Amino acid sequence: MAGQFTWFDYVVLILYFGSMAALGPLFRHSAKTTEGYLLGDRSFAGWLVGFSMFATSISSIAFVGYPADGYKTAWYRMTQNYVMPLAILFAAYFFLPFFRRTQITSAYEYLEDRFGPMTRLYASCAFLISQVVRVSLILYLVSVLLYSITGWKFVVIINGIEVDLGPYLCILVGGCITSFYTVLGGIKAVMWTDFIQALVLWGGAFICLGVIIHQLPGGIGQVFETAAEYHKFGFYDLGADGKTLEPVPFWGGLQEKTISIFLIVGLSNWLWEYSANQTVIQRYAASKSTRQAKIAMWVCTAFSLPTWAMFMFTGTALFAFYQQFPDPAAQEMLTGARKAEGILPYFVIKQLPVGLTGLVIAGVLAAAMSSLSSSISAVSAVSLVDIYKRHVAPGRTDQHYVRFAKSVGWFMSIVMIVGASVLYAADSKTLLDVGTILNALTVGGLLGIYCLGFFTTVGDDRAIVVGILCTLCYTGWSALTSVGVVDVSLRLNHNYYTGLISHILIFLIGYTLGALITGRRKGLENLTVWTATGKPVE
């Protein structure tokens, strides 16, 4: 029998939540110093760090968003992931050594050494803003599944109208439990829960895909046949009407989506991820050696690409399933009358055999919680090292700084719960589409700043600040056109490309002004590829 959330499913969820929460107190003893709390005393093996990076990169955006996109559109937005190995190769050779030469905690300490304190402060703030957006989106997505499957209801009367607060209860439960073990246990709790969660999310994904293929008369072959007939594996996306699939051209202008630009956008996103994203750099620093950090990068890549493809394929399989077994609700998600993110939860609650639902929802919770915990830990590190300790309260005791870092973790938890609640009312084609756009708008040109620092010997705070101001004006204009405050016909480019262009813009302005402005330039030993003399810390 399918379509019920049984006592067995509740037992599975309770055991999952309980085991994750228990890891916080378990690792609390190792989180009494800033080194232990934020970096685990720099003692982690590469395989564990790699699994943690992999689990963080998957998130509920992949578990719910990718199937939604594969179901409603095609595999176009998977394109940017294909260039991940190239970005990893480049980052391992060029970026990693800069972060391993010194005992850094934050990715943005390098920027003050290379350019000055203003550049470091901007990068830190840009990262914090981007993480607020990311964790809110992830927590929202997991709440969609949790609410759809469990049907938890909490009805209140407001001005004589019944309002179901069940979705917000789901947001609260997921956010609080994740915050509990992250804030109490620090990075060690994050690493080991990430490893467990990576295994759990695979189990949930395989169950869904296996049930779909088993129920189709033609099995997996029918999925491929249906996908070929409807161009689901091709480079197609929704047209202007929001319903019809249209081919995406390989070449084109910056006003439209193209395959070539999206590959470049993907490369820039991954290079940003491995040069300027604290959730990644913190794991560079936490690894026991440079060699182990490189192993971690390749372990992450080896598991991430097949997993993303599996989630996208699950969406394609769901399309084939509902072509074979038509369903009015599924059709509404295809046409846009209902959100596409509901397709996987709908299938789970309607089609999975009794007893498997709890395992699947544990998988999607694992995907979300691994990403949320990593972001909370990274935000705590940046807030402490780059802002509080550097500008607000230098010279305090280590215990004081640990207490502050934990306070930031609790505050971030409140912010992501509020943000997810706001997103619950959002309207979009798919949340994967929204996530792509929001990422482009919030990266703040950081890759451009790091490339200027790594690969040139010009520039300081003065040049970078001008580049930052110009970039903020550009991204601000893009944001205004995105939300409709400014007529969309006045936008300079498609919002997908905003992040890429912001990186290029800040690099060009910084390089030009840096070459013209002289004086006040500090020594650059070990700060650029041209002046590197020391070896990375092993």
C-alpha positions in Angstrom: 0.0 0.0 0.0 1.3 3.5 -0.9 0.4 7.0 0.0 0.6 6.9 3.8 3.1 8.2 6.3 3.2 5.3 8.8 4.5 4.7 12.3 7.6 3.0 10.8 8.3 6.2 8.8 8.1 8.3 12.0 10.4 5.9 13.7 13.0 6.3 10.9 12.7 10.1 11.1 13.0 10.2 14.9 16.1 7.9 14.8 17.6 10.1 12.1 17.0 13.3 13.9 18.1 11.8 17.2 21.4 10.4 15.9 22.3 13.7 14.1 21.5 15.8 17.2 23.5 13.4 19.4 26.7 14.1 17.5 26.7 17.7 18.8 27.3 16.9 22.4 29.6 14.0 21.4 32.1 16.3 19.8 31.6 19.2 22.2 34.8 18.4 24.0 36.9 19.2 20.9 35.2 22.5 20.3 36.6 24.4 23.3 39.2 26.4 21.3 38.8 28.3 18.0 41.2 26.0 16.3 39.3 23.0 17.5 35.8 24.5 16.9 36.4 25.9 13.4 39.1 23.6 12.0 39.2 20.4 14.1 42.9 21.2 15.0 43.7 20.7 11.2 43.7 17.0 11.6 41.2 15.6 9.0 42.0 12.9 6.4 41.4 13.7 2.7 38.7 11.1 2.2 36.6 12.5 5.1 37.0 16.1 4.0 36.1 15.0 0.4 32.9 13.4 1.6 32.0 16.5 3.6 32.6 18.7 0.5 30.5 16.4 -1.6 27.6 16.3 0.9 27.8 20.1 1.2 27.7 20.6 -2.6 24.6 18.3 -3.1 22.1 19.9 -0.7 18.3 19.8 -1.0 18.6 22.0 -4.1 19.9 18.9 -5.8 17.5 16.4 -4.1 14.4 18.4 -4.9 15.4 21.1 -7.4 17.2 18.8 -9.9 14.4 16.3 -10.2 12.0 19.3 -10.6 14.1 20.7 -13.4 14.6 17.4 -15.1 10.8 16.8 -14.9 9.7 20.2 -16.2 12.5 21.2 -18.5 15.5 19.2 -19.7 19.2 18.9 -18.7 20.3 22.4 -19.8 21.1 23.6 -16.2 23.2 20.5 -15.6 25.6 21.9 -18.2 27.6 24.0 -15.8 28.5 20.9 -13.7 30.4 19.3 -16.7 33.3 21.7 -16.3 33.8 21.0 -12.6 36.8 18.7 -13.1 38.6 21.4 -15.1 38.0 23.9 -12.4 39.3 21.4 -9.7 42.5 20.7 -11.7 43.1 24.5 -12.0 42.3 25.1 -8.3 44.4 22.3 -7.0 47.5 23.5 -8.9 47.1 27.3 -8.5 44.7 28.2 -5.7 45.3 25.6 -3.0 49.0 26.4 -2.4 48.2 30.0 -1.4 45.8 28.8 1.3 48.2 26.2 2.6 51.3 28.3 2.9 50.1 30.0 6.0 47.9 28.9 8.9 44.8 30.7 7.7 41.3 30.1 9.1 39.4 32.3 6.7 39.7 32.5 2.9 39.7 36.3 3.2 42.8 36.7 5.3 44.8 36.4 2.0 43.0 39.4 0.6 44.2 41.7 3.4 47.8 40.6 2.9 47.5 41.1 -0.9 45.4 44.2 -1.1 44.4 45.7 2.2 41.7 45.6 5.0 38.9 47.1 2.9 39.1 44.3 0.3 39.0 41.7 3.0 36.0 43.3 4.6 34.1 43.5 1.4 34.8 39.9 0.5 33.7 38.8 3.9 30.4 40.7 3.7 29.7 39.4 0.2 30.2 35.9 1.4 27.9 36.4 4.4 25.1 37.8 2.2 25.5 34.9 -0.3 25.2 32.3 2.5 22.0 33.9 3.9 20.5 33.5 0.4 21.8 29.9 0.0 20.7 28.5 3.4 17.3 30.1 3.1 16.8 28.5 -0.2 18.0 25.1 0.9 15.9 25.1 4.1 12.8 26.1 2.1 13.3 23.2 -0.4 13.6 20.6 2.4 10.5 22.0 4.1 8.5 21.5 0.9 9.3 17.8 0.9 8.9 17.3 4.7 5.5 19.1 4.7 4.2 17.4 1.5 5.0 13.9 2.8 4.2 14.1 6.5 1.2 16.4 6.1 2.0 18.0 9.4 -0.6 20.6 10.0 -0.8 23.4 12.5 -4.0 25.4 11.9 -4.6 28.8 13.5 -7.3 31.3 13.1 -6.2 34.8 11.9 -8.9 37.4 11.4 -11.4 34.6 11.1 -9.4 32.8 8.4 -7.9 29.4 9.0 -4.1 29.4 8.2 -2.0 26.3 8.1 1.4 26.9 9.7 2.5 23.4 9.0 5.2 24.4 6.4 6.7 26.8 8.9 6.8 24.0 11.6 8.8 21.9 9.1 11.2 24.8 8.5 11.6 25.2 12.3 12.3 21.6 13.0 14.9 21.2 10.3 16.6 24.4 11.1 16.8 23.9 14.8 18.2 20.4 14.8 20.8 21.3 12.2 21.8 24.3 14.3 22.0 22.2 17.5 24.7 19.8 16.4 26.6 22.4 14.4 26.9 25.0 17.1 27.6 22.5 19.9 30.0 20.2 18.1 31.8 22.6 15.7 33.5 21.4 12.5 34.1 17.8 13.8 30.4 17.3 14.2 29.9 18.9 10.7 32.4 16.6 9.1 31.1 13.3 10.5 27.5 14.1 10.1 28.3 15.1 6.5 29.7 11.6 5.9 26.7 9.9 7.4 24.3 12.1 5.5 26.1 11.4 2.2 25.3 7.8 2.6 21.7 8.5 3.7 20.9 10.8 0.8 22.2 8.1 -1.7 19.8 5.6 -0.1 16.9 7.9 -0.5 17.7 8.8 -4.1 18.2 5.1 -5.1 14.9 4.2 -3.5 12.9 6.8 -5.6 14.6 5.9 -8.8 14.3 2.2 -8.3 10.6 2.4 -7.6 10.0 4.5 -10.7 11.9 2.1 -13.0 10.2 -1.0 -11.4 6.7 0.4 -12.0 7.3 1.4 -15.6 6.3 -1.5 -18.0 9.3 -0.9 -20.1 11.7 -0.3 -17.2 14.7 1.9 -17.7 14.5 1.6 -21.5 11.1 3.3 -21.4 12.7 6.3 -19.6 15.2 6.7 -22.4 12.6 6.3 -25.1 10.3 8.8 -23.6 13.1 11.2 -22.9 14.3 11.0 -26.5 10.9 11.6 -27.9 10.4 14.8 -25.8 14.0 16.1 -26.0 14.4 15.7 -22.2 18.2 14.9 -22.4 18.9 17.7 -24.8 19.9 21.4 -24.4 16.3 22.6 -24.1 14.7 25.1 -21.7 11.3 26.7 -21.2 10.3 29.3 -23.8 8.7 32.7 -23.3 5.3 31.1 -22.6 6.8 29.2 -19.6 5.4 25.9 -20.9 6.9 24.9 -24.2 10.5 23.5 -24.4 12.7 25.3 -26.9 16.3 24.4 -28.0 19.0 26.5 -26.4 21.5 27.8 -29.0 25.2 27.2 -28.7 26.1 30.8 -29.5 24.2 34.0 -28.9 24.2 37.4 -27.1 24.4 38.1 -23.4 20.6 38.8 -23.4 19.8 35.1 -23.9 20.7 31.7 -22.6 23.3 29.9 -24.6 25.3 26.7 -24.1 28.7 28.2 -24.6 28.1 31.0 -22.1 26.6 28.7 -19.6 29.7 26.5 -19.8 31.8 29.6 -19.1 29.5 30.6 -16.3 29.8 27.1 -14.8 33.6 27.3 -15.0 33.6 30.7 -13.3 31.2 29.4 -10.6 33.4 26.4 -9.8 36.5 28.5 -9.8 34.8 30.9 -7.4 33.8 27.9 -5.3 37.4 26.7 -4.9 39.0 30.1 -4.5 36.6 32.3 -2.6 34.0 30.2 -0.9 34.8 29.8 2.9 32.9 26.5 3.1 35.6 25.0 0.8 38.6 27.0 2.0 37.8 26.1 5.6 38.2 22.4 4.5 41.5 23.2 2.8 42.7 24.5 6.2 41.2 21.7 8.2 43.0 19.0 6.1 46.1 17.5 7.8 48.3 18.2 4.7 48.2 19.7 1.2 48.2 16.2 -0.3 45.1 15.3 1.8 43.4 18.6 0.7 44.0 17.6 -3.0 42.6 14.1 -2.3 39.5 15.8 -0.8 38.9 17.9 -3.9 39.0 14.9 -6.2 36.9 12.7 -3.9 34.3 15.5 -4.0 34.4 15.6 -7.8 34.2 11.9 -8.2 31.0 11.6 -6.2 29.3 14.9 -7.1 29.0 14.6 -10.9 27.3 11.1 -10.9 25.0 12.1 -8.0 23.8 15.3 -9.8 23.2 13.3 -12.9 21.3 10.7 -10.9 19.0 13.4 -9.5 18.5 15.0 -12.9 17.7 11.5 -14.3 15.2 11.0 -11.5 13.3 14.0 -12.8 13.4 12.6 -16.4 12.2 9.3 -15.1 9.3 11.0 -13.3 8.4 12.6 -16.6 8.3 9.2 -18.3 6.3 7.8 -15.3 3.6 10.4 -15.6 3.4 10.1 -19.3 2.7 6.4 -18.8 0.4 7.0 -15.8 -1.3 10.4 -16.3 -2.1 12.4 -13.2 -3.8 15.8 -13.0 -1.6 17.1 -10.2 1.6 16.0 -12.0 0.3 17.7 -15.1 -0.2 21.0 -13.2 3.4 20.9 -12.1 4.5 20.4 -15.7 2.5 23.3 -17.0 3.3 25.7 -14.1 -0.1 25.8 -12.4 1.7 24.2 -9.4 5.4 24.4 -8.4 7.6 21.8 -10.0 9.4 21.3 -6.7 6.4 19.4 -5.6 6.8 16.5 -8.1 9.2 14.4 -6.1 7.2 14.8 -2.8 4.0 14.0 -4.7 5.5 10.8 -6.1 6.9 9.8 -2.8 3.6 10.2 -0.9 1.5 8.6 -3.7 3.7 5.8 -5.0 6.2 4.6 -2.5 5.4 1.4 -0.6 4.7 1.8 3.1 7.9 1.9 5.1 10.1 3.5 2.5 8.8 7.1 2.8 10.7 7.7 6.0 13.9 6.5 4.4 13.5 8.9 1.5 12.7 11.9 3.6 15.7 11.1 5.8 17.7 11.3 2.5 16.5 14.7 1.6 17.0 15.9 5.2 20.5 14.6 5.0 21.1 16.6 1.8 19.8 19.8 3.3 21.4 19.5 6.7 24.9 18.8 5.4 24.8 22.0 3.4 23.2 24.1 6.2 25.7 22.9 8.8 28.7 23.7 6.6 27.3 27.2 5.9 26.7 27.9 9.6 30.2 26.8 10.4 31.7 29.0 7.6 29.7 32.0 8.6 30.8 31.7 12.2 34.4 31.5 11.0 34.2 34.6 8.8 32.2 36.6 11.3 34.8 35.9 14.0 38.1 36.0 12.1 37.4 38.7 9.5 35.1 41.0 11.3 34.8 40.6 15.1 38.4 39.7 15.9 39.9 41.9 13.2 37.8 45.1 13.6 35.6 45.0 16.7 37.3 43.1 19.6 40.9 42.2 19.0 43.0 40.8 21.8 40.3 38.9 23.7 40.7 35.4 25.1 40.3 32.3 23.0 37.3 31.3 25.1 35.6 34.6 24.4 36.0 34.1 20.6 34.6 30.5 20.8 31.5 31.9 22.6 31.1 34.6 19.9 31.4 32.0 17.1 28.7 29.9 18.7 26.5 33.0 19.1 26.9 33.7 15.4 25.8 30.2 14.7 22.6 30.6 16.7 21.9 33.9 15.0 22.5 32.5 11.5 20.0 29.7 12.4 17.3 32.3 13.1 18.1 34.2 9.9 17.8 31.0 7.7 14.5 30.1 9.3 13.1 33.5 8.6 14.5 33.5 5.1 13.1 30.1 4.3 9.7 31.2 5.5 9.8 34.2 3.1 10.8 32.0 0.2 7.8 29.7 0.9 5.6 32.3 -0.8 7.9 32.9 -3.8 6.8 32.3 -7.4 9.2 30.8 -9.9 9.7 28.5 -12.9 11.8 26.2 -10.8 13.9 26.8 -7.7 17.0 25.6 -9.5 16.4 28.5 -11.9 16.1 30.9 -9.0 19.1 29.4 -7.3 21.2 30.0 -10.4 20.1 33.6 -10.7 20.6 34.4 -7.0 24.1 32.9 -7.0 25.0 35.1 -10.0 23.7 38.2 -8.2 25.5 37.5 -4.9 29.0 36.3 -5.7 30.2 40.0 -5.8 33.0 39.6 -8.3 35.1 37.7 -5.7 36.7 35.4 -8.3 37.9 38.5 -10.2 39.6 39.9 -7.0 41.3 36.6 -6.3 42.5 36.2 -9.9 43.9 39.7 -9.7 45.7 38.8 -6.5 47.0 35.4 -7.6 48.0 36.2 -11.2 49.2 39.9 -11.2 51.5 42.0 -9.1 49.4 45.2 -9.3 46.6 46.7 -7.3 45.8 47.5 -3.6 42.8 48.6 -1.7 42.4 51.8 -3.6 42.0 50.1 -7.0 39.9 47.3 -5.6 37.4 49.7 -3.9 36.7 51.5 -7.1 36.2 48.1 -8.9 33.9 47.1 -6.0 31.8 50.2 -6.4 31.4 49.8 -10.1 30.6 46.1 -9.7 27.9 46.9 -7.0 26.3 49.4 -9.4 26.2 46.8 -12.1 24.9 43.9 -9.9 22.4 46.3 -8.3 21.0 47.2 -11.7 20.8 43.5 -12.6 18.9 42.9 -9.4 16.4 45.7 -10.1 15.7 44.3 -13.5 15.4 40.8 -12.1 12.6 41.8 -9.6 10.8 44.1 -12.0 11.6 47.4 -10.4 13.3 48.4 -13.7 11.9 47.4 -17.0 13.4 44.1 -18.1 14.1 45.5 -21.5 16.7 47.7 -20.0 18.8 44.9 -18.5 22.3 44.6 -19.8 22.4 40.8 -19.9 20.6 37.7 -18.8 20.8 37.4 -15.0 22.6 34.0 -15.4 25.7 35.9 -16.6 25.7 38.6 -13.9 28.2 36.7 -11.7 30.6 36.0 -14.6 30.5 39.7 -15.8 31.0 41.0 -12.3 34.2 38.9 -12.0 35.5 40.2 -15.3 34.5 43.8 -14.5 36.2 44.0 -11.1 39.4 42.3 -12.5 39.7 44.8 -15.4 39.0 47.9 -13.3 41.4 46.7 -10.5 44.1 45.8 -13.0 43.9 49.1 -14.9 43.8 51.3 -11.8 46.4 49.2 -10.1 48.8 49.7 -12.9 48.2 53.5 -12.8 48.2 54.0 -9.1 51.7 53.7 -7.5 53.0 53.9 -4.0 51.8 52.1 -0.8 52.3 48.7 -2.4 53.4 46.1 0.1 55.8 43.3 -0.3 54.3 40.5 -2.4 56.4 37.5 -1.3 54.3 34.3 -1.6 51.2 36.3 -2.5 51.3 35.9 -6.3 52.3 33.1 -8.7 55.2 35.4 -9.8 56.5 35.9 -6.3 55.9 32.5 -4.7 59.0 31.1 -2.9 57.6 29.1 0.0 56.1 25.7 -0.2 52.6 24.9 1.0 52.3 23.7 4.6 52.3 19.9 4.7 
